[in-house]
Amino acid sequence: MTTSLRTARRALRGTLSAGAVAVAAVVPLLCAAPAHATADDTSVYVWATGVNVRACPQVSAACPPISHAQIGKRWVTAFCQRTGSEVTDGPYRNDWWVQVNAGGPIGWISAVYVRGGANDEPVPGLPTDSDCR
């Protein structure tokens, strides 16, 4: 961390409420380019809210959402992608699923909700199922 950044943070802490400091600390993280967790992991942006995380790459009674695992509008660590059941949301549709860790259990979300892909195409730059965990 640079000296000017440390100085700016001290100034903010002295003049803003605790809530405003927390917001000021989070905003740059939300706007920053995705960071790589490791050489094999990539961050992807989930553009929707309330996206269910599932134990497998499909929407079915056999693969319900993981309890208390919903994500939305933030960067998450992605490990790989593979095809599964097709999901449609408005003009978007895709049968590719992304394995993610959003700070909870590792699970699957539809690629429909990941920024940067196209209909019925894998997410660019993300490995396919040979790299899944």
C-alpha positions in Angstrom: 0.0 0.0 0.0 1.4 3.4 -0.9 2.1 6.2 1.6 -0.5 8.5 -0.1 -3.1 5.8 0.2 -2.4 5.2 3.9 -2.6 9.0 4.5 -5.9 9.2 2.6 -7.4 6.4 4.6 -6.3 8.0 7.9 -8.0 11.3 6.8 -11.2 9.5 5.8 -11.3 7.7 9.2 -10.9 11.0 11.0 -13.7 12.7 9.1 -16.3 10.1 8.1 -18.5 7.9 10.1 -17.7 4.2 10.5 -20.4 3.3 7.9 -19.0 5.7 5.3 -15.5 4.4 5.8 -16.8 0.8 5.1 -18.5 2.0 1.9 -15.3 3.9 0.8 -13.3 0.7 1.4 -15.6 -1.6 -0.6 -16.3 0.6 -3.6 -12.8 0.3 -5.2 -13.0 -3.5 -4.8 -16.3 -3.6 -6.7 -15.0 -1.4 -9.5 -11.6 -3.0 -9.9 -10.7 -5.4 -12.6 -10.9 -9.1 -11.6 -8.0 -10.4 -9.7 -6.6 -13.9 -10.0 -6.8 -16.0 -6.8 -4.2 -18.5 -8.2 -2.9 -19.3 -11.6 -5.8 -21.7 -12.1 -8.6 -19.5 -10.6 -10.3 -16.5 -12.2 -12.7 -13.9 -10.9 -15.9 -13.3 -12.8 -18.6 -10.7 -12.3 -22.2 -11.9 -11.5 -24.5 -9.2 -12.8 -27.8 -10.3 -11.4 -29.1 -10.5 -7.8 -30.5 -13.6 -6.1 -28.6 -16.1 -8.3 -28.9 -19.6 -6.8 -25.8 -21.7 -6.3 -26.4 -25.3 -7.0 -24.5 -28.6 -6.2 -24.5 -29.5 -9.9 -24.7 -27.7 -13.3 -28.5 -28.1 -13.8 -31.9 -26.9 -12.8 -33.8 -29.9 -11.6 -35.5 -31.5 -8.6 -32.4 -33.7 -8.3 -30.2 -30.6 -8.0 -31.9 -28.0 -5.8 -30.2 -24.8 -4.8 -27.7 -25.1 -2.0 -29.4 -23.9 1.2 -28.6 -20.2 2.0 -26.3 -19.9 -1.1 -27.4 -17.0 -3.3 -25.1 -14.4 -4.8 -25.4 -11.3 -6.9 -23.8 -8.2 -8.3 -20.2 -9.0 -7.3 -16.9 -10.6 -8.2 -16.6 -14.3 -7.4 -13.8 -16.9 -7.8 -14.5 -19.2 -10.7 -12.7 -22.5 -11.3 -14.1 -23.9 -14.5 -17.2 -24.3 -16.6 -19.2 -27.2 -18.2 -22.5 -27.7 -20.0 -25.7 -28.6 -18.2 -29.3 -27.7 -18.4 -30.2 -24.5 -20.3 -31.2 -21.4 -18.4 -33.1 -18.5 -19.9 -33.5 -15.0 -18.3 -35.0 -12.4 -20.6 -33.0 -12.2 -23.8 -30.2 -14.3 -22.3 -29.9 -18.1 -22.5 -27.1 -20.5 -21.9 -26.4 -24.2 -21.2 -22.9 -23.4 -19.8 -22.5 -23.4 -16.0 -19.7 -21.9 -14.0 -18.2 -23.5 -10.8 -17.7 -20.7 -8.2 -16.8 -20.0 -4.7 -18.6 -16.9 -3.5 -17.4 -17.1 0.1 -19.6 -20.0 0.9 -19.8 -23.5 -0.5 -18.4 -24.2 -3.9 -21.2 -24.7 -6.4 -22.5 -23.9 -9.8 -24.3 -20.9 -11.3 -25.6 -20.5 -14.8 -23.3 -18.6 -17.2 -26.3 -16.5 -18.1 -25.5 -14.5 -14.9 -21.8 -14.0 -15.6 -20.7 -10.9 -17.4 -18.8 -11.3 -20.6 -20.3 -14.3 -22.3 -22.7 -14.7 -25.2 -25.8 -16.7 -25.6 -25.1 -20.4 -25.8 -21.3 -19.8 -25.5 -18.8 -20.5 -22.7 -17.5 -17.7 -20.6 -14.3 -16.4 -22.4 -11.0 -17.1 -20.6 -12.5 -19.7 -18.2 -11.3 -23.3 -18.4 -13.7 -26.1 -19.2 -14.6 -29.1 -17.1 -11.2 -30.8 -17.0 -10.2 -28.2 -14.4 -13.3 -28.5 -12.2 -12.9 -29.3 -8.5 
